[in-house]
Amino acid sequence: MSKPYRIGLAAVAVAAALLAAGRMRSPRVWAAEGKGVGGSVVFSDYQREAPGTVHRITVEDLPAPYSTQSVDAGSHNVPRPGNGWPKAPAGFKVEQFAGGLENPRLIRTAPNGDLFLAESAPGRVKIFRGFGASGEASLVHVFTSGLTLPFGIAFYPPGPNPNYIYIANTDSVVRFPYKSGDLQPSGPKEVIVASLPGFGRLRGGGHWTRDLAFSPDGKKLFISVGSRSNVSDTDNNPEEFHRANVLVANPDGSDLHVYASGIRNPVGLAVNPQTGELWASVNERDQLGDNLPPDYITHVQEGGFYGWPWYYIGAHQDPRLAGKHPELRDKVIIPDVLLQPHNASLEMTFYEGTQFPAKYRGDIFAAEHGSWNRAARTGYEVIHVPLKDGHATGEYEDFLSGFVTADGDVWGRPVGVAFATDGSLLVTDDVGNCVWRVSYGGQ
């Protein structure tokens, strides 16, 4: 693994060139945040993202709220340019696995190796099977349709022989009879959780995605539910009931209750196959400035409180709710891995294959959809999060990047990540409306 990047003379020269070209904020702005020229890579942006670059953000690095002005800098999406192609580390090959899709979001691997993809906007789930000569899918089939913004997918019971496939709509959880190899449900839909708080697709809040994961013993069904608002005093807002939480229920949907709270938007859920712990990929709040607060990836403790809406990243009080709930200050859990603020970290998964080099085995890969509330874009990539004995080191590494042009236009936004049975990585892209495949074949 490469060493964490540090600003030196060469980097200062690059920063000066970028500043002269008008592609970088001035050192005066960075100094206001207590950072060096170019901001160092503690808080980076797409211009400094490159496969192999290692980042580490700590609690001590966090600036004061409003150190910079909050901005609305949503992505300007463009068609993929002629020279546009995702960039991976040396030795890896990137191919297009599937194209011509409609709003491809979460992707998950079935026990038999089929890949199930949620096309959320049209309300359907597709199956992809096999690899053609150019890396494309050999078979594509609609498994089911008529869903309501589907996202999360899980197979039950855990293991090689499922009897059901569970799908999370934005406002419910349903399941279909399913056995490995089925191309369509073998029976009618069954509603498992009839009422989840759903919809609310608003800038800065109103999160609609719902992910699913089962505990290794199959006794617990975890459900992620993001907040409706960016930040709202939930003491007086019934619209936030059962939101900004990871919920848990029995596999039949009974005994639905809060497993962990104060998690603004736990978009992606995954269970660490080594430790059995639940992990989440989380979008934090907006409008506190460019570099607050970090998004994060963390293992999720049962009964744990992660701060939203009153606190963030430990005992940092949100100034918009100053003085509220001082009794919770010392109960806020600090996440395992702090990511670039406003990265929009979405689906995550663990690497259990053998195709990639040994350093990746057991580690996390996560899709970073990209910022809207930051002056200099960040995210728009897939990251690698190294683990040691199943636990995070606090670092993460750029793995798949290049989805933003030099002018800041966006031609790709990663959403979902899954590993095929051959060990290659599949990445959904809801701007390119395609799935990318990353395989390893060299030193």
C-alpha positions as CSV (number, residue, x, y, z in Angstrom):
1,M,0.0,0.0,0.0
2,S,1.3,3.5,-0.8
3,K,2.2,5.9,2.0
4,P,-0.2,8.6,2.9
5,Y,0.4,11.7,0.7
6,R,2.0,14.7,2.3
7,I,2.4,18.2,0.8
8,G,6.0,18.8,-0.3
9,L,7.7,21.1,-2.8
10,A,6.4,19.2,-5.8
11,A,2.8,19.4,-4.5
12,V,3.2,23.2,-3.8
13,A,4.3,23.6,-7.4
14,V,1.3,21.7,-8.7
15,A,-1.0,23.8,-6.4
16,A,0.5,27.0,-7.8
17,A,-0.2,25.8,-11.3
18,L,-3.7,24.9,-10.5
19,L,-4.3,28.2,-8.8
20,A,-3.0,30.1,-11.8
21,A,-5.3,28.1,-14.0
22,G,-8.3,29.0,-11.9
23,R,-8.9,25.4,-10.9
24,M,-8.2,25.7,-7.2
25,R,-9.2,27.9,-4.3
26,S,-6.6,30.3,-2.9
27,P,-4.2,29.5,-0.1
28,R,-6.0,32.2,1.9
29,V,-9.2,30.2,1.8
30,W,-7.4,27.0,2.9
31,A,-5.6,28.9,5.7
32,A,-9.0,29.9,7.1
33,E,-9.6,26.2,7.6
34,G,-6.2,25.7,9.3
35,K,-4.8,23.7,6.3
36,G,-1.7,24.0,4.2
37,V,-1.4,25.1,0.5
38,G,-4.0,23.0,-1.4
39,G,-5.6,22.0,1.8
40,S,-3.4,18.9,2.0
41,V,-5.1,15.6,1.4
42,V,-6.8,15.6,4.8
43,F,-9.6,17.3,2.9
44,S,-9.2,16.4,-0.7
45,D,-11.2,16.8,-3.9
46,Y,-11.5,15.1,-7.3
47,Q,-8.4,16.8,-8.7
48,R,-6.3,14.9,-6.2
49,E,-8.1,11.5,-6.4
50,A,-6.0,8.8,-8.0
51,P,-5.9,5.1,-7.6
52,G,-3.5,4.2,-4.8
53,T,-3.7,7.6,-3.0
54,V,-4.3,7.0,0.8
55,H,-6.3,9.3,3.0
56,R,-6.7,9.5,6.7
57,I,-9.1,12.0,8.5
58,T,-9.1,12.2,12.3
59,V,-11.3,14.0,14.8
60,E,-8.5,16.4,15.4
61,D,-8.6,17.5,11.7
62,L,-12.2,18.8,11.8
63,P,-12.6,22.6,11.3
64,A,-15.0,24.8,13.2
65,P,-18.6,25.0,11.7
66,Y,-19.0,27.6,9.0
67,S,-15.2,27.9,8.4
68,T,-16.3,28.1,4.8
69,Q,-19.6,29.1,3.2
70,S,-22.0,26.4,2.4
71,V,-22.6,26.0,-1.3
72,D,-24.9,24.3,-3.7
73,A,-22.6,22.7,-6.3
74,G,-24.6,19.8,-7.7
75,S,-23.0,17.7,-10.4
76,H,-23.3,18.9,-14.0
77,N,-23.8,15.5,-15.7
78,V,-22.6,15.1,-19.2
79,P,-22.3,12.1,-21.6
80,R,-19.1,10.1,-21.2
81,P,-16.4,11.9,-23.3
82,G,-14.5,10.0,-26.0
83,N,-11.5,9.6,-23.7
84,G,-13.5,9.0,-20.6
85,W,-12.9,5.6,-18.8
86,P,-12.6,4.7,-15.1
87,K,-9.1,4.5,-13.8
88,A,-8.0,1.6,-11.6
89,P,-4.6,0.7,-10.0
90,A,-1.9,-0.8,-12.1
91,G,-2.6,-4.4,-13.1
92,F,-6.4,-4.0,-13.1
93,K,-8.6,-3.9,-16.2
94,V,-11.9,-2.0,-16.5
95,E,-14.6,-3.1,-18.9
96,Q,-18.2,-2.3,-19.4
97,F,-20.3,-5.2,-18.1
98,A,-23.7,-3.8,-19.0
99,G,-25.1,-0.7,-20.7
100,G,-28.4,0.9,-21.6
101,L,-29.8,0.6,-18.1
102,E,-32.3,2.9,-16.4
103,N,-31.2,4.2,-13.0
104,P,-29.1,1.3,-11.9
105,R,-28.5,1.4,-8.1
106,L,-27.7,-1.4,-5.7
107,I,-26.2,-4.6,-7.0
108,R,-25.9,-7.8,-5.0
109,T,-24.5,-11.3,-5.7
110,A,-26.7,-14.3,-5.2
111,P,-25.3,-17.5,-3.7
112,N,-25.1,-19.1,-7.2
113,G,-23.2,-16.2,-8.6
114,D,-26.1,-14.4,-10.4
115,L,-26.0,-10.6,-10.0
116,F,-29.2,-8.9,-8.9
117,L,-29.5,-5.2,-9.8
118,A,-32.1,-2.8,-8.6
119,E,-33.2,-0.3,-11.3
120,S,-34.9,2.0,-8.7
121,A,-36.8,4.6,-10.8
122,P,-38.6,2.1,-13.1
123,G,-39.2,-0.2,-10.1
124,R,-37.7,-3.4,-11.2
125,V,-34.9,-5.9,-10.4
126,K,-32.8,-7.5,-13.1
127,I,-30.6,-10.6,-13.1
128,F,-27.2,-10.7,-14.9
129,R,-25.5,-14.0,-15.5
130,G,-22.0,-14.9,-16.9
131,F,-19.3,-13.0,-18.8
132,G,-19.0,-12.7,-22.5
133,A,-15.7,-12.5,-24.4
134,S,-15.5,-8.7,-23.9
135,G,-16.4,-8.9,-20.2
136,E,-20.1,-8.1,-20.8
137,A,-23.0,-10.1,-19.2
138,S,-24.0,-13.2,-21.1
139,L,-27.6,-13.1,-20.0
140,V,-29.9,-10.3,-18.8
141,H,-33.4,-11.0,-17.5
142,V,-36.0,-9.0,-15.5
143,F,-36.6,-10.9,-12.3
144,T,-39.6,-8.7,-11.1
145,S,-41.1,-5.3,-11.6
146,G,-43.9,-3.1,-10.2
147,L,-41.8,-2.2,-7.2
148,T,-41.6,1.2,-5.5
149,L,-38.1,2.6,-5.7
150,P,-36.4,-0.7,-4.8
151,F,-32.9,-0.7,-3.5
152,G,-31.8,-3.3,-0.9
153,I,-31.7,-7.0,-1.8
154,A,-30.9,-9.9,0.5
155,F,-31.2,-13.7,0.3
156,Y,-32.7,-15.9,3.0
157,P,-31.6,-18.0,4.8
158,P,-27.9,-17.0,4.6
159,G,-25.8,-19.6,2.9
160,P,-25.8,-21.5,-0.4
161,N,-29.4,-22.5,-0.6
162,P,-31.9,-19.6,-0.1
163,N,-35.6,-20.0,-0.1
164,Y,-36.5,-16.3,-0.5
165,I,-35.2,-13.1,-1.9
166,Y,-36.0,-10.0,0.1
167,I,-36.3,-6.6,-1.6
168,A,-36.6,-3.2,0.1
169,N,-39.0,-0.7,-1.4
170,T,-38.7,2.8,-0.1
171,D,-41.7,2.3,2.1
172,S,-41.9,-1.5,2.7
173,V,-40.0,-4.8,2.7
174,V,-41.3,-7.6,0.5
175,R,-40.0,-11.1,-0.3
176,F,-40.5,-13.6,-3.1
177,P,-40.0,-17.4,-3.1
178,Y,-36.6,-18.0,-4.7
179,K,-34.1,-20.8,-5.2
180,S,-30.7,-20.5,-6.7
181,G,-30.9,-20.2,-10.5
182,D,-34.4,-18.9,-10.7
183,L,-34.9,-16.2,-13.3
184,Q,-38.3,-15.2,-11.9
185,P,-40.1,-15.6,-8.6
186,S,-41.5,-19.1,-8.0
187,G,-44.5,-17.7,-6.1
188,P,-46.4,-14.5,-5.2
189,K,-45.0,-11.6,-3.3
190,E,-45.3,-11.5,0.5
191,V,-45.2,-8.2,2.4
192,I,-42.8,-8.6,5.4
193,V,-42.7,-5.0,6.7
194,A,-45.8,-3.2,5.5
195,S,-44.9,0.3,6.5
196,L,-41.5,2.0,6.5
197,P,-41.1,5.8,6.4
198,G,-40.4,6.4,2.7
199,F,-39.9,8.8,-0.1
200,G,-39.0,12.5,0.6
201,R,-36.5,13.0,-2.2
202,L,-35.2,16.5,-1.2
203,R,-31.9,18.3,-1.6
204,G,-30.0,17.9,1.7
205,G,-32.3,15.3,3.1
206,G,-35.4,13.1,2.5
207,H,-33.4,10.0,2.0
208,W,-35.4,7.3,0.2
209,T,-33.1,4.3,-0.2
210,R,-33.5,1.2,2.1
211,D,-30.9,-1.5,2.3
212,L,-31.1,-4.9,3.8
213,A,-28.8,-7.4,5.5
214,F,-29.2,-10.6,7.5
215,S,-27.2,-11.5,10.6
216,P,-24.9,-14.6,9.9
217,D,-27.3,-16.9,11.9
218,G,-30.3,-15.6,9.9
219,K,-32.2,-14.5,13.0
220,K,-32.1,-10.8,12.4
221,L,-33.1,-8.7,9.4
222,F,-31.4,-5.3,9.4
223,I,-33.0,-2.4,7.5
224,S,-31.4,1.0,6.9
225,V,-33.6,4.1,7.0
226,G,-32.2,7.6,6.4
227,S,-33.5,10.9,7.8
228,R,-36.2,12.9,6.2
229,S,-34.4,16.2,6.9
230,N,-30.8,17.5,6.8
231,V,-31.0,18.4,10.5
232,S,-34.2,18.6,12.6
233,D,-34.9,18.4,16.3
234,T,-36.5,15.0,16.3
235,D,-38.1,15.8,19.7
236,N,-40.7,17.8,17.9
237,N,-40.8,16.2,14.5
238,P,-42.9,13.0,14.1
239,E,-41.8,12.8,10.4
240,E,-38.5,11.5,11.7
241,F,-40.0,8.5,13.5
242,H,-38.0,5.4,12.7
243,R,-35.7,7.5,10.5
244,A,-31.9,8.1,10.8
245,N,-31.7,4.6,12.2
246,V,-30.8,1.0,11.5
247,L,-33.9,-1.0,12.3
248,V,-34.0,-4.7,13.0
249,A,-36.8,-7.3,12.8
250,N,-37.3,-11.0,12.8
251,P,-37.2,-12.6,9.3
252,D,-41.0,-12.6,9.2
253,G,-41.0,-8.8,9.9
254,S,-42.2,-9.1,13.5
255,D,-40.7,-7.2,16.4
256,L,-39.5,-4.3,14.3
257,H,-37.4,-1.9,16.5
258,V,-34.4,0.4,16.5
259,Y,-31.0,-1.4,16.4
260,A,-28.8,1.7,16.3
261,S,-29.8,5.4,16.2
262,G,-28.5,8.8,15.2
263,I,-27.1,7.6,11.8
264,R,-28.3,10.3,9.4
265,N,-28.4,8.1,6.3
266,P,-27.0,4.6,6.5
267,V,-27.3,3.9,2.8
268,G,-25.3,0.7,2.5
269,L,-25.3,-2.2,4.9
270,A,-23.0,-5.3,5.0
271,V,-22.0,-7.9,7.5
272,N,-18.3,-8.5,8.0
273,P,-17.8,-12.2,7.1
274,Q,-14.8,-12.4,9.4
275,T,-16.3,-10.9,12.6
276,G,-20.1,-11.1,12.0
277,E,-20.4,-7.4,12.8
278,L,-22.9,-5.2,10.9
279,W,-21.3,-2.3,9.0
280,A,-22.8,0.8,7.4
281,S,-21.8,3.3,4.8
282,V,-23.2,6.7,6.0
283,N,-24.0,10.1,4.5
284,E,-23.7,12.8,7.2
285,R,-25.4,16.2,7.2
286,D,-24.8,19.2,5.0
287,Q,-24.6,23.0,5.2
288,L,-21.9,23.4,7.8
289,G,-19.2,24.2,5.3
290,D,-17.0,22.4,2.8
291,N,-15.2,20.2,5.3
292,L,-17.9,19.3,7.8
293,P,-18.8,16.8,8.8
294,P,-17.1,13.8,7.3
295,D,-19.2,11.0,5.8
296,Y,-18.1,7.7,7.3
297,I,-18.0,3.9,7.2
298,T,-18.3,2.1,10.5
299,H,-19.3,-1.1,12.3
300,V,-22.6,-0.6,14.0
301,Q,-23.0,-1.3,17.7
302,E,-26.4,-2.6,18.9
303,G,-28.0,0.2,21.0
304,G,-25.3,2.6,19.7
305,F,-26.0,6.4,19.2
306,Y,-24.0,8.1,16.4
307,G,-25.1,11.7,17.0
308,W,-27.7,12.9,14.5
309,P,-29.2,15.4,14.8
310,W,-27.7,17.0,17.8
311,Y,-24.1,15.9,17.5
312,Y,-21.6,14.8,14.8
313,I,-18.4,12.7,14.9
314,G,-18.3,12.4,18.7
315,A,-19.2,15.3,21.0
316,H,-19.3,18.0,18.4
317,Q,-22.6,19.9,18.8
318,D,-24.5,20.9,15.7
319,P,-24.7,24.8,16.1
320,R,-28.2,24.7,14.7
321,L,-29.3,22.8,17.8
322,A,-27.0,24.4,20.3
323,G,-27.7,23.4,24.0
324,K,-29.9,20.5,23.1
325,H,-29.5,17.2,24.9
326,P,-26.3,17.7,26.8
327,E,-26.8,14.3,28.4
328,L,-26.1,12.6,25.1
329,R,-22.8,14.4,24.4
330,D,-20.6,11.7,25.9
331,K,-22.6,8.8,24.4
332,V,-21.9,9.6,20.7
333,I,-19.9,6.9,19.1
334,I,-17.0,8.0,16.8
335,P,-17.1,6.1,13.5
336,D,-14.3,3.8,12.4
337,V,-13.3,5.5,9.1
338,L,-13.9,9.2,8.4
339,L,-14.3,10.0,4.7
340,Q,-14.3,13.2,2.7
341,P,-17.2,15.4,3.8
342,H,-20.2,15.3,1.4
343,N,-18.7,12.2,-0.5
344,A,-22.2,10.6,-0.4
345,S,-20.9,7.1,0.5
346,L,-23.5,4.5,-0.8
347,E,-23.3,0.7,-1.1
348,M,-20.4,-1.1,0.5
349,T,-19.2,-4.8,0.4
350,F,-16.4,-7.0,1.7
351,Y,-13.9,-8.7,-0.6
352,E,-13.8,-12.5,-0.1
353,G,-12.4,-13.5,-3.4
354,T,-8.9,-14.5,-4.5
355,Q,-8.5,-12.8,-7.9
356,F,-7.3,-9.4,-6.5
357,P,-3.9,-9.2,-4.8
358,A,-3.8,-10.6,-1.2
359,K,-3.7,-7.1,0.4
360,Y,-7.4,-6.6,-0.5
361,R,-8.8,-9.8,1.0
362,G,-11.2,-9.2,3.8
363,D,-11.3,-5.5,3.1
364,I,-14.1,-3.1,2.3
365,F,-15.0,-1.5,-1.1
366,A,-17.5,1.3,-1.1
367,A,-19.1,3.5,-3.8
368,E,-18.8,7.3,-3.4
369,H,-21.6,8.9,-5.3
370,G,-20.2,12.4,-5.1
371,S,-20.8,15.8,-3.4
372,W,-23.3,18.5,-4.0
373,N,-22.6,20.7,-0.9
374,R,-18.9,21.4,-1.5
375,A,-17.1,24.0,-3.6
376,A,-14.6,21.5,-5.0
377,R,-16.2,18.2,-5.9
378,T,-15.3,15.2,-3.9
379,G,-16.3,11.5,-4.2
380,Y,-17.3,10.2,-7.7
381,E,-15.2,7.1,-7.1
382,V,-14.9,3.7,-5.5
383,I,-12.7,3.5,-2.4
384,H,-10.8,0.6,-0.7
385,V,-10.9,0.5,3.1
386,P,-8.2,-1.7,4.6
387,L,-9.0,-3.8,7.6
388,K,-6.6,-5.5,10.0
389,D,-8.0,-8.7,11.7
390,G,-11.5,-7.5,10.6
391,H,-11.1,-4.0,12.1
392,A,-10.5,-0.6,10.4
393,T,-7.2,1.2,10.4
394,G,-8.8,4.6,9.9
395,E,-7.3,4.9,6.4
396,Y,-9.0,4.5,3.0
397,E,-7.6,4.5,-0.5
398,D,-8.8,5.7,-3.8
399,F,-9.4,2.7,-6.0
400,L,-11.6,3.5,-9.1
401,S,-11.7,7.2,-10.2
402,G,-11.8,9.4,-13.3
403,F,-15.5,10.0,-13.5
404,V,-15.1,13.8,-13.5
405,T,-13.5,15.8,-16.3
406,A,-10.8,18.4,-15.8
407,D,-13.5,21.1,-16.1
408,G,-15.5,19.5,-13.3
409,D,-18.2,17.9,-15.4
410,V,-19.5,14.5,-14.2
411,W,-20.0,11.6,-16.6
412,G,-20.2,8.8,-14.0
413,R,-21.4,8.4,-10.4
414,P,-20.8,5.0,-8.6
415,V,-23.7,3.7,-6.6
416,G,-23.4,-0.1,-6.1
417,V,-20.5,-2.5,-5.6
418,A,-20.5,-6.3,-5.6
419,F,-18.0,-9.0,-6.2
420,A,-18.7,-11.7,-8.8
421,T,-17.8,-15.3,-8.0
422,D,-14.7,-15.0,-10.1
423,G,-13.5,-12.2,-7.8
424,S,-14.0,-9.3,-10.2
425,L,-15.7,-6.1,-8.9
426,L,-18.9,-4.9,-10.4
427,V,-19.8,-1.1,-10.0
428,T,-23.1,0.4,-11.0
429,D,-23.1,3.9,-12.5
430,D,-26.4,5.8,-12.5
431,V,-25.2,8.7,-14.7
432,G,-23.7,6.4,-17.3
433,N,-26.6,4.0,-16.8
434,C,-24.2,1.1,-16.9
435,V,-22.2,-1.4,-14.8
436,W,-18.5,-1.5,-14.9
437,R,-16.4,-4.6,-14.3
438,V,-12.9,-4.4,-12.7
439,S,-10.7,-7.5,-12.9
440,Y,-7.1,-8.1,-12.0
441,G,-4.6,-9.7,-14.4
442,G,-1.1,-8.5,-13.7
443,Q,1.6,-7.4,-11.3
